[in-house]
Amino acid sequence: MTDFPFSQHIQDDRLYRTFPPDVDIDELKWHKDLKDRNVKIINSGGWEFQLEDELPILLESGMVLNIPKNTWHRVIAGHEELIVEIEELD
């Protein structure tokens, strides 16, 4: 059992995360990150992204999200794996 709804690995100072399409939706919680992040969508699979007080947006491969630290956000499951590349900024 893991503490997170994704698997991850690091390559070339980038964090890669893979979310399975059959993830328990209760595990996809609203959360804040401690650092600013650029998140590049490698495979979208019908997943959505939502910031607090905004409507969800459909993720598309190649899209880059700029997520400021301490900003509430979440992902909403799609029908295929979601694969993202995360760059944490100082």
Biotite code that builds the C-alpha atoms (Angstrom):
import biotite.structure as struc

atoms = struc.array([
    struc.Atom([0.000, 0.000, 0.000], chain_id="A", res_id=1, res_name="MET", atom_name="CA", element="C"),
    struc.Atom([1.348, 3.458, -0.870], chain_id="A", res_id=2, res_name="THR", atom_name="CA", element="C"),
    struc.Atom([0.612, 6.836, 0.623], chain_id="A", res_id=3, res_name="ASP", atom_name="CA", element="C"),
    struc.Atom([-0.022, 8.423, -2.780], chain_id="A", res_id=4, res_name="PHE", atom_name="CA", element="C"),
    struc.Atom([-2.327, 7.631, -5.723], chain_id="A", res_id=5, res_name="PRO", atom_name="CA", element="C"),
    struc.Atom([0.603, 7.613, -8.198], chain_id="A", res_id=6, res_name="PHE", atom_name="CA", element="C"),
    struc.Atom([3.950, 6.013, -8.911], chain_id="A", res_id=7, res_name="SER", atom_name="CA", element="C"),
    struc.Atom([6.958, 8.239, -9.499], chain_id="A", res_id=8, res_name="GLN", atom_name="CA", element="C"),
    struc.Atom([10.597, 8.354, -10.523], chain_id="A", res_id=9, res_name="HIS", atom_name="CA", element="C"),
    struc.Atom([13.248, 11.046, -10.991], chain_id="A", res_id=10, res_name="ILE", atom_name="CA", element="C"),
    struc.Atom([15.147, 11.547, -14.234], chain_id="A", res_id=11, res_name="GLN", atom_name="CA", element="C"),
    struc.Atom([17.367, 14.517, -15.195], chain_id="A", res_id=12, res_name="ASP", atom_name="CA", element="C"),
    struc.Atom([16.232, 16.544, -12.147], chain_id="A", res_id=13, res_name="ASP", atom_name="CA", element="C"),
    struc.Atom([12.589, 16.127, -13.155], chain_id="A", res_id=14, res_name="ARG", atom_name="CA", element="C"),
    struc.Atom([9.965, 14.217, -11.232], chain_id="A", res_id=15, res_name="LEU", atom_name="CA", element="C"),
    struc.Atom([7.719, 11.956, -13.332], chain_id="A", res_id=16, res_name="TYR", atom_name="CA", element="C"),
    struc.Atom([4.397, 10.770, -11.926], chain_id="A", res_id=17, res_name="ARG", atom_name="CA", element="C"),
    struc.Atom([1.961, 8.246, -13.345], chain_id="A", res_id=18, res_name="THR", atom_name="CA", element="C"),
    struc.Atom([-1.645, 8.091, -12.153], chain_id="A", res_id=19, res_name="PHE", atom_name="CA", element="C"),
    struc.Atom([-3.621, 4.954, -13.083], chain_id="A", res_id=20, res_name="PRO", atom_name="CA", element="C"),
    struc.Atom([-7.108, 5.404, -14.580], chain_id="A", res_id=21, res_name="PRO", atom_name="CA", element="C"),
    struc.Atom([-8.646, 3.114, -11.951], chain_id="A", res_id=22, res_name="ASP", atom_name="CA", element="C"),
    struc.Atom([-7.398, 5.194, -9.007], chain_id="A", res_id=23, res_name="VAL", atom_name="CA", element="C"),
    struc.Atom([-9.820, 5.477, -6.084], chain_id="A", res_id=24, res_name="ASP", atom_name="CA", element="C"),
    struc.Atom([-11.320, 8.969, -6.499], chain_id="A", res_id=25, res_name="ILE", atom_name="CA", element="C"),
    struc.Atom([-11.150, 9.470, -2.717], chain_id="A", res_id=26, res_name="ASP", atom_name="CA", element="C"),
    struc.Atom([-7.345, 9.485, -3.090], chain_id="A", res_id=27, res_name="GLU", atom_name="CA", element="C"),
    struc.Atom([-7.389, 12.462, -5.473], chain_id="A", res_id=28, res_name="LEU", atom_name="CA", element="C"),
    struc.Atom([-7.565, 15.118, -2.792], chain_id="A", res_id=29, res_name="LYS", atom_name="CA", element="C"),
    struc.Atom([-7.401, 18.883, -2.882], chain_id="A", res_id=30, res_name="TRP", atom_name="CA", element="C"),
    struc.Atom([-3.877, 19.847, -1.856], chain_id="A", res_id=31, res_name="HIS", atom_name="CA", element="C"),
    struc.Atom([-1.232, 22.578, -1.863], chain_id="A", res_id=32, res_name="LYS", atom_name="CA", element="C"),
    struc.Atom([2.426, 22.256, -2.855], chain_id="A", res_id=33, res_name="ASP", atom_name="CA", element="C"),
    struc.Atom([5.317, 23.796, -0.918], chain_id="A", res_id=34, res_name="LEU", atom_name="CA", element="C"),
    struc.Atom([7.078, 25.092, -4.062], chain_id="A", res_id=35, res_name="LYS", atom_name="CA", element="C"),
    struc.Atom([6.030, 26.665, -7.348], chain_id="A", res_id=36, res_name="ASP", atom_name="CA", element="C"),
    struc.Atom([5.770, 23.985, -10.027], chain_id="A", res_id=37, res_name="ARG", atom_name="CA", element="C"),
    struc.Atom([5.683, 23.684, -13.779], chain_id="A", res_id=38, res_name="ASN", atom_name="CA", element="C"),
    struc.Atom([3.794, 20.522, -14.691], chain_id="A", res_id=39, res_name="VAL", atom_name="CA", element="C"),
    struc.Atom([4.077, 19.241, -18.269], chain_id="A", res_id=40, res_name="LYS", atom_name="CA", element="C"),
    struc.Atom([1.402, 16.796, -19.390], chain_id="A", res_id=41, res_name="ILE", atom_name="CA", element="C"),
    struc.Atom([3.018, 13.813, -21.125], chain_id="A", res_id=42, res_name="ILE", atom_name="CA", element="C"),
    struc.Atom([-0.162, 11.706, -21.451], chain_id="A", res_id=43, res_name="ASN", atom_name="CA", element="C"),
    struc.Atom([-3.537, 13.193, -20.548], chain_id="A", res_id=44, res_name="SER", atom_name="CA", element="C"),
    struc.Atom([-5.948, 10.283, -20.958], chain_id="A", res_id=45, res_name="GLY", atom_name="CA", element="C"),
    struc.Atom([-9.025, 12.426, -20.374], chain_id="A", res_id=46, res_name="GLY", atom_name="CA", element="C"),
    struc.Atom([-7.910, 13.722, -16.967], chain_id="A", res_id=47, res_name="TRP", atom_name="CA", element="C"),
    struc.Atom([-8.865, 17.189, -15.731], chain_id="A", res_id=48, res_name="GLU", atom_name="CA", element="C"),
    struc.Atom([-7.146, 19.760, -13.530], chain_id="A", res_id=49, res_name="PHE", atom_name="CA", element="C"),
    struc.Atom([-8.930, 22.148, -11.175], chain_id="A", res_id=50, res_name="GLN", atom_name="CA", element="C"),
    struc.Atom([-7.772, 25.175, -9.189], chain_id="A", res_id=51, res_name="LEU", atom_name="CA", element="C"),
    struc.Atom([-9.776, 26.367, -6.200], chain_id="A", res_id=52, res_name="GLU", atom_name="CA", element="C"),
    struc.Atom([-12.808, 28.480, -7.201], chain_id="A", res_id=53, res_name="ASP", atom_name="CA", element="C"),
    struc.Atom([-12.369, 27.600, -10.892], chain_id="A", res_id=54, res_name="GLU", atom_name="CA", element="C"),
    struc.Atom([-13.981, 25.093, -13.226], chain_id="A", res_id=55, res_name="LEU", atom_name="CA", element="C"),
    struc.Atom([-11.941, 22.012, -14.184], chain_id="A", res_id=56, res_name="PRO", atom_name="CA", element="C"),
    struc.Atom([-9.989, 22.101, -17.454], chain_id="A", res_id=57, res_name="ILE", atom_name="CA", element="C"),
    struc.Atom([-9.331, 19.116, -19.692], chain_id="A", res_id=58, res_name="LEU", atom_name="CA", element="C"),
    struc.Atom([-5.640, 18.243, -19.750], chain_id="A", res_id=59, res_name="LEU", atom_name="CA", element="C"),
    struc.Atom([-3.966, 17.827, -23.131], chain_id="A", res_id=60, res_name="GLU", atom_name="CA", element="C"),
    struc.Atom([-0.606, 16.243, -23.933], chain_id="A", res_id=61, res_name="SER", atom_name="CA", element="C"),
    struc.Atom([2.104, 18.916, -24.230], chain_id="A", res_id=62, res_name="GLY", atom_name="CA", element="C"),
    struc.Atom([0.245, 21.390, -22.014], chain_id="A", res_id=63, res_name="MET", atom_name="CA", element="C"),
    struc.Atom([2.276, 23.044, -19.232], chain_id="A", res_id=64, res_name="VAL", atom_name="CA", element="C"),
    struc.Atom([0.571, 24.097, -16.008], chain_id="A", res_id=65, res_name="LEU", atom_name="CA", element="C"),
    struc.Atom([2.186, 26.731, -13.790], chain_id="A", res_id=66, res_name="ASN", atom_name="CA", element="C"),
    struc.Atom([1.027, 26.005, -10.246], chain_id="A", res_id=67, res_name="ILE", atom_name="CA", element="C"),
    struc.Atom([2.045, 28.596, -7.624], chain_id="A", res_id=68, res_name="PRO", atom_name="CA", element="C"),
    struc.Atom([2.999, 27.262, -4.192], chain_id="A", res_id=69, res_name="LYS", atom_name="CA", element="C"),
    struc.Atom([0.248, 27.236, -1.550], chain_id="A", res_id=70, res_name="ASN", atom_name="CA", element="C"),
    struc.Atom([-2.497, 27.128, -4.209], chain_id="A", res_id=71, res_name="THR", atom_name="CA", element="C"),
    struc.Atom([-5.319, 24.609, -3.680], chain_id="A", res_id=72, res_name="TRP", atom_name="CA", element="C"),
    struc.Atom([-5.701, 22.266, -6.657], chain_id="A", res_id=73, res_name="HIS", atom_name="CA", element="C"),
    struc.Atom([-6.570, 18.703, -7.665], chain_id="A", res_id=74, res_name="ARG", atom_name="CA", element="C"),
    struc.Atom([-6.749, 16.320, -10.597], chain_id="A", res_id=75, res_name="VAL", atom_name="CA", element="C"),
    struc.Atom([-9.876, 14.473, -11.706], chain_id="A", res_id=76, res_name="ILE", atom_name="CA", element="C"),
    struc.Atom([-9.480, 10.947, -13.098], chain_id="A", res_id=77, res_name="ALA", atom_name="CA", element="C"),
    struc.Atom([-9.787, 10.165, -16.779], chain_id="A", res_id=78, res_name="GLY", atom_name="CA", element="C"),
    struc.Atom([-9.974, 6.949, -18.781], chain_id="A", res_id=79, res_name="HIS", atom_name="CA", element="C"),
    struc.Atom([-6.225, 6.358, -19.375], chain_id="A", res_id=80, res_name="GLU", atom_name="CA", element="C"),
    struc.Atom([-3.022, 6.891, -17.393], chain_id="A", res_id=81, res_name="GLU", atom_name="CA", element="C"),
    struc.Atom([-2.076, 10.454, -16.559], chain_id="A", res_id=82, res_name="LEU", atom_name="CA", element="C"),
    struc.Atom([1.674, 10.965, -16.904], chain_id="A", res_id=83, res_name="ILE", atom_name="CA", element="C"),
    struc.Atom([3.226, 14.280, -15.861], chain_id="A", res_id=84, res_name="VAL", atom_name="CA", element="C"),
    struc.Atom([6.719, 15.773, -15.660], chain_id="A", res_id=85, res_name="GLU", atom_name="CA", element="C"),
    struc.Atom([7.158, 18.086, -12.675], chain_id="A", res_id=86, res_name="ILE", atom_name="CA", element="C"),
    struc.Atom([9.763, 20.827, -12.344], chain_id="A", res_id=87, res_name="GLU", atom_name="CA", element="C"),
    struc.Atom([9.941, 22.360, -8.879], chain_id="A", res_id=88, res_name="GLU", atom_name="CA", element="C"),
    struc.Atom([11.060, 25.986, -8.851], chain_id="A", res_id=89, res_name="LEU", atom_name="CA", element="C"),
    struc.Atom([13.017, 27.677, -6.062], chain_id="A", res_id=90, res_name="ASP", atom_name="CA", element="C"),
])
